Amino acid sequence: MGLLLVVAAILWLCTRPSLSPEARMSEPQEISVQREISVAPVQTQDIAEVANNQLSIINNQSKPTDYTLYEQPERIATQRFHIVRRGETLSAISQKYYGSAGKWRKIFQANRQLIDDADKIQPGTKLVIPD
């Protein structure tokens, strides 16, 4: 008899789509706001005014607060690299990236920790090409 009741309860729950977890999660949740209003003996006009004031307070509090952060998208600074090949010079690399061989000092300054002498760069060195 107990097994029959358990099976009946499971079948009943399975046939109720409103009881599924998905349905319960998608339903809007109502939040009831209850306030105690203590009113001394007053005229009916004052009672209506107090009730309207209380309703306006409740209505203002039931509005959802927007906590969305509005940020400007941050530009991602991309950095170019160049791997030195045999026979390349800083002037040739500068001509390739900047269109001017005279801007080799810009590449040299950006890669000071890798290059000791601007005239001698080793093949296979990964250079940062600044903008």
Backbone as ProteinMPNN parsed JSONL, in Angstrom:
{"seq_chain_A": "MGLLLVVAAILWLCTRPSLSPEARMSEPQEISVQREISVAPVQTQDIAEVANNQLSIINNQSKPTDYTLYEQPERIATQRFHIVRRGETLSAISQKYYGSAGKWRKIFQANRQLIDDADKIQPGTKLVIPD", "coords_chain_A": {"N_chain_A": [[0.822, -1.188, 0.0], [1.94, 1.253, 0.816], [3.955, 1.507, -1.102], [2.421, 1.816, -3.381], [1.252, 4.315, -2.867], [3.547, 5.937, -2.946], [4.36, 5.621, -5.627], [2.109, 6.694, -6.894], [2.283, 9.341, -5.989], [4.699, 10.154, -7.155], [4.078, 9.9, -9.895], [2.073, 11.828, -10.015], [3.534, 14.173, -9.446], [5.275, 14.181, -11.63], [3.605, 14.669, -13.757], [2.888, 17.284, -13.545], [3.729, 20.118, -14.951], [4.229, 22.623, -13.908], [5.492, 22.212, -11.525], [8.053, 21.45, -11.99], [11.627, 21.911, -11.707], [12.702, 23.632, -13.669], [10.484, 25.111, -14.511], [9.809, 26.397, -12.16], [12.026, 28.003, -11.808], [11.867, 29.743, -13.949], [9.595, 31.189, -13.487], [8.343, 34.363, -12.515], [9.254, 35.696, -9.404], [7.246, 36.616, -6.759], [7.354, 39.114, -4.396], [6.158, 39.729, -1.366], [5.326, 42.6, 0.363], [4.9, 43.518, 3.53], [3.592, 45.782, 5.792], [3.245, 47.162, 8.961], [0.761, 49.261, 9.968], [0.136, 51.641, 12.215], [-2.569, 53.331, 13.333], [-3.951, 56.063, 14.814], [-7.136, 56.967, 16.247], [-8.656, 58.69, 13.76], [-9.935, 60.957, 11.262], [-11.778, 59.835, 8.355], [-10.753, 60.885, 5.991], [-8.097, 61.421, 6.633], [-7.198, 58.813, 7.052], [-7.327, 57.745, 4.478], [-5.383, 59.312, 3.265], [-3.066, 58.547, 4.677], [-2.997, 55.832, 3.953], [-2.611, 56.08, 1.178], [-0.088, 57.281, 1.192], [1.434, 55.218, 2.331], [1.111, 53.238, 0.373], [2.407, 54.454, -1.789], [5.004, 54.459, -0.813], [5.521, 51.698, -0.665], [5.216, 51.014, -3.388], [7.326, 52.447, -4.536], [9.484, 51.112, -3.428], [9.295, 48.6, -4.507], [10.211, 48.629, -7.069], [12.58, 47.344, -9.311], [16.068, 47.637, -8.812], [18.544, 48.936, -10.899], [21.553, 47.551, -11.381], [23.49, 47.578, -13.289], [26.663, 47.941, -14.702], [27.999, 50.542, -16.468], [30.369, 50.779, -18.699], [33.033, 52.075, -20.628], [34.262, 50.455, -23.486], [37.443, 49.044, -23.209], [40.241, 49.854, -25.044], [42.301, 47.539, -26.513], [45.656, 47.382, -26.496], [47.532, 46.453, -29.117], [50.477, 44.638, -29.837], [53.197, 44.562, -31.94], [55.475, 42.167, -33.267], [58.711, 41.136, -34.354], [60.751, 38.731, -35.819], [64.114, 38.431, -36.083], [65.894, 37.901, -39.065], [68.642, 36.297, -40.796], [71.06, 38.559, -41.839], [69.46, 40.824, -41.708], [68.898, 44.259, -40.828], [68.414, 46.867, -38.378], [67.566, 49.13, -39.685], [66.472, 48.084, -42.05], [64.327, 46.633, -40.997], [62.907, 48.708, -39.829], [62.205, 50.138, -42.156], [60.452, 48.29, -43.264], [58.264, 48.203, -41.423], [57.62, 50.883, -40.765], [57.936, 52.37, -43.012], [60.057, 53.998, -43.326], [63.513, 54.138, -43.144], [64.882, 55.539, -41.29], [63.769, 55.412, -38.763], [64.842, 53.539, -37.079], [65.898, 53.847, -34.553], [63.759, 53.98, -32.819], [62.868, 51.33, -32.683], [65.18, 50.236, -31.618], [65.318, 51.505, -29.056], [63.024, 50.422, -27.854], [63.769, 47.823, -27.53], [65.981, 47.657, -25.85], [66.897, 45.977, -23.78], [67.424, 43.625, -25.095], [69.155, 44.107, -27.198], [72.476, 44.938, -27.507], [74.262, 46.233, -29.17], [73.439, 48.259, -31.86], [74.262, 47.735, -34.411], [74.747, 45.06, -34.472], [72.7, 42.618, -34.489], [71.257, 39.611, -33.458], [70.307, 36.783, -35.416], [67.054, 35.36, -35.095], [66.284, 36.69, -32.861], [63.611, 38.026, -31.037], [61.968, 40.867, -31.664], [60.317, 43.73, -30.306], [58.004, 45.719, -31.943], [57.338, 48.926, -31.688], [54.44, 51.12, -31.71]], "CA_chain_A": [[0.0, 0.0, 0.0], [2.853, 2.397, 0.866], [4.617, 1.587, -2.401], [1.42, 2.337, -4.3], [1.139, 5.739, -2.6], [4.766, 6.581, -3.424], [4.289, 5.623, -7.088], [1.068, 7.657, -7.266], [2.806, 10.685, -5.734], [5.715, 10.432, -8.179], [3.363, 10.136, -11.152], [1.373, 13.104, -9.919], [4.535, 15.225, -9.563], [5.84, 14.175, -12.979], [2.626, 15.171, -14.73], [2.634, 18.695, -13.27], [4.874, 20.868, -15.47], [4.498, 23.814, -13.094], [6.269, 21.817, -10.359], [9.418, 21.097, -12.369], [12.584, 22.95, -11.317], [12.841, 24.613, -14.745], [9.315, 25.984, -14.496], [9.88, 27.237, -10.968], [13.089, 28.984, -11.985], [11.495, 30.732, -14.952], [8.473, 31.991, -13.015], [8.746, 35.542, -11.74], [9.005, 35.54, -7.983], [6.553, 37.748, -6.152], [7.785, 39.414, -3.042], [5.086, 40.485, -0.714], [5.818, 43.548, 1.344], [3.869, 43.781, 4.512], [3.978, 46.785, 6.778], [2.245, 47.412, 9.988], [0.395, 50.67, 10.045], [-0.628, 51.925, 13.434], [-3.307, 54.564, 13.098], [-4.768, 56.515, 15.944], [-8.462, 57.337, 15.756], [-8.635, 59.915, 12.966], [-11.035, 61.054, 10.314], [-11.621, 58.949, 7.2], [-9.924, 61.552, 4.998], [-6.726, 61.205, 7.065], [-6.891, 57.394, 6.834], [-7.07, 57.589, 3.047], [-4.112, 59.959, 2.976], [-2.028, 57.672, 5.229], [-2.946, 54.637, 3.112], [-1.978, 56.45, -0.095], [1.341, 57.477, 1.453], [2.043, 53.903, 2.53], [1.139, 52.572, -0.932], [3.455, 55.058, -2.615], [6.281, 53.971, -0.282], [5.66, 50.306, -1.082], [5.414, 50.987, -4.837], [8.676, 52.918, -4.843], [10.465, 50.112, -3.01], [9.173, 47.348, -5.251], [10.842, 48.764, -8.377], [13.912, 46.73, -9.279], [17.189, 48.557, -8.945], [19.442, 48.564, -11.982], [22.93, 47.531, -10.922], [24.339, 47.368, -14.448], [27.797, 48.838, -14.806], [28.169, 51.065, -17.817], [31.769, 51.096, -18.885], [33.496, 52.218, -21.991], [35.143, 49.331, -23.798], [38.847, 49.403, -23.153], [40.981, 49.493, -26.251], [43.408, 46.638, -26.237], [46.833, 47.786, -27.251], [48.193, 45.314, -29.744], [51.905, 44.848, -29.952], [53.762, 43.808, -33.063], [56.783, 41.559, -33.042], [59.45, 40.747, -35.557], [61.862, 37.824, -35.537], [65.222, 38.835, -36.947], [66.461, 36.894, -39.971], [70.064, 36.501, -41.108], [71.352, 39.654, -42.758], [68.585, 41.977, -41.502], [69.371, 45.35, -39.972], [67.321, 47.643, -37.782], [67.078, 50.038, -40.728], [65.602, 47.316, -42.956], [63.103, 46.32, -40.248], [62.192, 49.974, -39.718], [61.634, 50.406, -43.478], [59.335, 47.363, -43.469], [57.116, 48.499, -40.557], [57.285, 52.301, -40.685], [58.082, 53.018, -44.317], [61.216, 54.89, -43.251], [64.659, 53.457, -42.538], [65.428, 56.405, -40.258], [63.109, 55.209, -37.459], [65.404, 52.354, -36.441], [66.167, 54.151, -33.136], [62.526, 53.661, -32.085], [62.922, 49.877, -32.43], [66.323, 50.009, -30.737], [64.957, 51.922, -27.697], [62.018, 49.511, -27.318], [64.39, 46.513, -27.308], [67.276, 47.924, -25.214], [67.337, 44.84, -22.953], [67.82, 42.505, -25.96], [70.183, 44.515, -28.155], [73.568, 45.733, -26.931], [74.821, 47.062, -30.239], [72.443, 48.388, -32.926], [74.816, 47.184, -35.656], [74.886, 43.603, -34.351], [71.517, 41.938, -33.932], [71.371, 38.183, -33.696], [69.144, 36.139, -36.046], [66.21, 34.629, -34.17], [65.872, 37.579, -31.767], [62.237, 38.517, -31.178], [61.953, 42.298, -31.359], [59.024, 44.423, -30.179], [57.888, 46.836, -32.879], [56.416, 49.878, -31.067], [53.6, 51.88, -32.644]], "C_chain_A": [[0.871, 1.259, 0.0], [3.557, 2.615, -0.468], [3.676, 2.179, -3.444], [1.244, 3.847, -4.109], [2.365, 6.506, -3.117], [4.753, 6.684, -4.949], [3.258, 6.64, -7.567], [1.564, 9.085, -7.073], [3.84, 11.074, -6.785], [5.058, 10.697, -9.526], [2.658, 11.479, -11.134], [2.35, 14.269, -10.086], [5.097, 15.32, -10.974], [4.875, 14.76, -13.998], [2.283, 16.63, -14.505], [3.828, 19.51, -13.762], [5.199, 22.096, -14.623], [5.333, 23.481, -11.856], [7.71, 21.446, -10.698], [10.37, 22.217, -11.967], [12.741, 24.031, -12.393], [11.689, 25.602, -14.73], [9.358, 26.912, -13.291], [10.945, 28.309, -11.1], [12.687, 30.071, -12.967], [10.329, 31.605, -14.517], [8.976, 33.211, -12.274], [8.353, 35.363, -10.272], [8.311, 36.792, -7.464], [7.042, 37.902, -4.725], [6.697, 40.261, -2.414], [5.701, 41.354, 0.375], [4.673, 43.852, 2.292], [4.404, 44.789, 5.515], [2.836, 46.938, 7.763], [1.99, 48.9, 10.053], [-0.42, 50.847, 11.321], [-1.26, 53.294, 13.256], [-4.136, 54.869, 14.338], [-6.149, 56.89, 15.397], [-8.417, 58.707, 15.078], [-9.811, 59.907, 12.011], [-10.744, 60.167, 9.11], [-10.76, 59.579, 6.115], [-8.446, 61.353, 5.346], [-6.301, 59.761, 6.849], [-6.564, 57.158, 5.373], [-5.723, 58.18, 2.671], [-2.95, 59.094, 3.468], [-1.881, 56.427, 4.369], [-2.283, 54.937, 1.78], [-0.479, 56.667, 0.075], [2.061, 56.142, 1.608], [2.139, 53.144, 1.212], [2.229, 53.151, -1.816], [4.837, 54.62, -2.141], [6.526, 52.548, -0.748], [5.92, 50.228, -2.576], [6.808, 51.454, -5.21], [9.73, 51.893, -4.474], [10.394, 48.85, -3.846], [9.778, 47.436, -6.646], [12.232, 48.146, -8.303], [14.996, 47.782, -9.513], [18.114, 48.042, -10.026], [20.88, 48.684, -11.494], [23.908, 47.315, -12.073], [25.455, 48.404, -14.458], [27.94, 49.261, -16.259], [29.611, 51.53, -17.954], [32.06, 51.262, -20.362], [34.394, 51.023, -22.297], [36.598, 49.802, -23.85], [39.534, 48.94, -24.425], [42.161, 48.624, -25.844], [44.569, 47.055, -27.125], [47.498, 46.54, -27.804], [49.661, 45.643, -29.915], [52.417, 43.965, -31.077], [55.146, 43.298, -32.68], [57.418, 41.244, -34.383], [60.587, 39.839, -35.123], [62.943, 38.101, -36.581], [65.711, 37.642, -37.756], [67.929, 37.241, -40.254], [70.193, 37.631, -42.139], [70.454, 40.872, -42.576], [69.244, 42.997, -40.591], [68.158, 46.054, -39.392], [66.737, 48.619, -38.8], [66.123, 49.32, -41.67], [64.281, 46.975, -42.273], [62.254, 47.58, -40.103], [61.522, 50.338, -41.048], [60.397, 49.54, -43.715], [58.093, 47.79, -42.682], [56.684, 49.964, -40.584], [57.358, 53.018, -42.032], [59.238, 53.991, -44.353], [62.335, 54.158, -42.526], [65.225, 54.259, -41.372], [64.808, 56.21, -38.879], [63.625, 53.97, -36.719], [65.663, 52.574, -34.952], [64.953, 53.819, -32.256], [62.503, 52.17, -31.724], [64.046, 49.566, -31.449], [65.987, 50.36, -29.284], [63.946, 50.963, -27.063], [62.618, 48.153, -26.951], [65.776, 46.646, -26.683], [67.793, 46.727, -24.42], [67.8, 43.651, -23.801], [69.015, 42.835, -26.851], [71.223, 45.376, -27.443], [74.114, 46.718, -27.954], [73.819, 47.073, -31.391], [72.938, 47.799, -34.244], [74.897, 45.662, -35.632], [73.642, 43.028, -33.682], [71.57, 40.487, -34.372], [70.121, 37.648, -34.393], [68.392, 35.303, -35.017], [65.744, 35.469, -32.987], [64.468, 38.095, -32.041], [62.188, 39.966, -30.706], [60.528, 42.807, -31.242], [59.066, 45.59, -31.151], [56.885, 47.811, -32.288], [55.603, 50.63, -32.117], [54.074, 53.301, -32.775]], "O_chain_A": [[0.587, 2.216, -0.72], [3.737, 3.749, -0.911], [4.101, 2.96, -4.294], [1.101, 4.578, -5.089], [2.228, 7.601, -3.664], [5.099, 7.729, -5.5], [3.499, 7.365, -8.532], [1.294, 9.95, -7.906], [3.848, 12.213, -7.252], [5.449, 11.63, -10.228], [2.65, 12.191, -12.139], [2.046, 15.24, -10.78], [5.366, 16.417, -11.463], [5.313, 15.299, -15.015], [1.445, 17.169, -15.228], [4.841, 19.589, -13.068], [6.339, 22.56, -14.627], [5.835, 24.393, -11.199], [8.504, 21.158, -9.801], [9.951, 23.373, -11.895], [12.896, 25.209, -12.07], [11.896, 26.801, -14.916], [8.986, 28.081, -13.39], [10.791, 29.406, -10.565], [13.125, 31.213, -12.831], [10.092, 32.656, -15.112], [9.923, 33.121, -11.492], [7.244, 34.928, -9.962], [8.765, 37.907, -7.718], [7.126, 36.94, -3.962], [6.373, 41.353, -2.88], [6.492, 40.888, 1.196], [3.628, 44.371, 1.9], [5.521, 44.662, 6.016], [1.654, 46.852, 7.428], [2.92, 49.696, 10.181], [-1.504, 50.285, 11.481], [-0.566, 54.291, 13.053], [-4.905, 54.041, 14.826], [-6.296, 57.107, 14.194], [-8.178, 59.732, 15.716], [-10.586, 58.952, 11.968], [-9.596, 59.792, 8.872], [-10.09, 58.855, 5.379], [-7.627, 61.139, 4.453], [-5.148, 59.509, 6.497], [-5.614, 56.439, 5.062], [-5.0, 57.613, 1.85], [-1.959, 58.926, 2.758], [-0.761, 56.006, 4.081], [-1.478, 54.142, 1.297], [0.31, 56.286, -0.79], [3.16, 55.954, 1.085], [3.141, 52.476, 0.956], [2.908, 52.407, -2.523], [5.742, 54.429, -2.953], [7.631, 52.223, -1.183], [6.769, 49.445, -3.003], [7.414, 50.897, -6.125], [10.766, 51.808, -5.134], [11.364, 48.092, -3.884], [9.855, 46.425, -7.344], [12.976, 48.39, -7.353], [14.832, 48.696, -10.321], [18.432, 46.854, -10.07], [21.364, 49.783, -11.227], [25.047, 46.907, -11.843], [25.217, 49.593, -14.247], [27.995, 48.425, -17.161], [30.009, 52.549, -17.39], [31.411, 50.663, -21.22], [35.2, 50.623, -21.457], [36.921, 50.822, -24.458], [39.419, 47.782, -24.826], [42.915, 48.961, -24.931], [44.461, 47.074, -28.351], [47.968, 45.684, -27.055], [50.032, 46.8, -30.114], [52.105, 42.776, -31.149], [55.87, 43.906, -31.892], [56.741, 41.107, -35.401], [61.304, 40.143, -34.17], [62.711, 38.015, -37.786], [65.916, 36.546, -37.235], [68.38, 38.353, -39.977], [69.516, 37.638, -43.167], [70.675, 41.882, -43.245], [70.034, 42.658, -39.71], [67.029, 45.865, -39.847], [65.539, 48.9, -38.773], [65.089, 49.87, -42.05], [63.227, 47.025, -42.907], [61.031, 47.53, -40.236], [60.382, 50.801, -41.053], [59.414, 49.999, -44.296], [56.984, 47.745, -43.214], [55.497, 50.255, -40.44], [56.889, 54.149, -42.164], [59.386, 54.739, -45.32], [62.138, 53.624, -41.434], [65.969, 53.719, -40.552], [65.289, 56.798, -37.91], [62.944, 53.422, -35.852], [65.653, 51.622, -34.171], [65.103, 53.429, -31.099], [62.161, 51.8, -30.601], [63.887, 48.734, -30.556], [66.329, 49.604, -28.374], [64.006, 50.717, -25.858], [62.042, 47.416, -26.152], [66.657, 45.831, -26.96], [69.0, 46.484, -24.389], [68.49, 42.765, -23.297], [69.792, 41.951, -27.214], [70.897, 46.406, -26.853], [74.39, 47.877, -27.644], [73.395, 46.013, -31.851], [72.138, 47.41, -35.094], [75.098, 45.04, -36.675], [73.555, 42.964, -32.455], [71.89, 40.182, -35.521], [69.003, 38.005, -34.021], [68.994, 34.629, -34.181], [64.909, 35.025, -32.198], [64.171, 38.548, -33.147], [62.342, 40.257, -29.52], [59.64, 42.378, -31.978], [60.032, 46.352, -31.185], [55.683, 47.563, -32.371], [56.023, 50.761, -33.267], [53.484, 54.083, -33.52]]}, "name": "protein", "num_of_chains": 1, "seq": "MGLLLVVAAILWLCTRPSLSPEARMSEPQEISVQREISVAPVQTQDIAEVANNQLSIINNQSKPTDYTLYEQPERIATQRFHIVRRGETLSAISQKYYGSAGKWRKIFQANRQLIDDADKIQPGTKLVIPD"}
